[in-house]
């Protein structure tokens, strides 16, 4: 059983500057500050002169890296580039497969990954005899008792929950788990939520990664979950909707009861955020509530980001990762609506409004397959729009720049439209979309 975490003090870091404007701060410097909180070591382009610190290939560039691949262990490098999920297109799978094979030849790793060499050097402070101070990576090495631990580091595109994700490997390429390193109040909360949900066991076909550790390491909260086993061969199209059993298995991780929406824990979270909402947002949310009077909804758990890139379908089941946004007491069906929205936005390149169009068109049939009553389908999709507005309010209250928010404003406009609020439909705007409900 994983040990319960000791309390971790709040970290004094700016919450959004790094996340929304990486050009203003070198991402390798940002990463160094997280992994070596005492500031005694830093990752920089080139192999360190002392030759004692970790070395990685930064791909696609050292200026804007998405992944750091271990440079001194071909076996670990092969595992690091062996990343497959349901959102991979055939072209991307082929590229990943080629990279996996060619990284076996160390001289080819850089050209194959279009990468630049970066390494760790000591700056000042409490350095070890080896010349590089102990930081998060050394602490994880001790925690796992893996002397030859090397890490691959994932750096996602700038967003509100950005944090380093470390794939924990040994010299033979075996994966010992994945670590998420929190560095501020928001990321502490997100990785803590993931740790809580990783303590639960999913029913087939759902596979939830196990929690291995939730500890303070070098002053940072580190949550380590078990490794996943992706398949090279695609099991489904990237935009294909998962089996209804997957959504229902997620829902079953929480409560499963029928309530009026205002009696749900989710609605209480909506109401709690209205103090930070604009008058326009409050009006739309309250109108949505009034449109649901007399209706009862099944509530349960939702993942909050159930998308193809968080799913890995195998013969043994469906592995679902990244539970940072999971919550209980949410109307069953939100995950399905969000799946369609995110596929349109991320895989098909649609803008936020067009992504919601796709969700409005495709969600009804899937919601019916989940057992949502015909009379509730349109109302449930409106409540999903309320959830997007709620997220917008939360992000904005946390300091996220308003001009970076796209899904929330589009959801608010759509919500006003479908509810017929005054002034919602301007000249040339489309009439409210009528959701076609399957009668099966």
Buried (B, 14 or more C-beta within 10 A) or exposed (E): EBEEBEEBEEBEBEBBEBBBEBEEEBBBEBBBBBBBBBEBBBBBBEBBEEEBBBBBBBBEEBEBBBBBBBBBBBBBBBBBBBBBBBBBEEEBBEBBBEBBEBBEEEEBBBEBBEBBBBBBBBBEEEBEEEBBBBBBBBBBBEBBEBEEBBBBBBBEEBEBBBBBBBBBBBBEBEBBBBBBBBBBBBBBBBBBBBBBBBEBEBBEBBBBBBBBBBBBBBBBBBBBBBBBEBBEEBBBEBBEBBBBBBBBBBBBBBBBEEBBBEBBBBBEBBBEBBEEBBEBBBBBBEBBBEBBEEBBBBBBBBBBBBBBBBBBBBEEBBBBBBBBBBBBBBBBBBBBBBBBBBBBBBBEEBEBBBBBBBBBBBBBBBBBBBEBBEEBBBBBBBBBBBBBBBBBBBBBEEBBEEEBBBBBBBBBBBBBBBBEBEEBBEEEEEEBBEBEBEEE
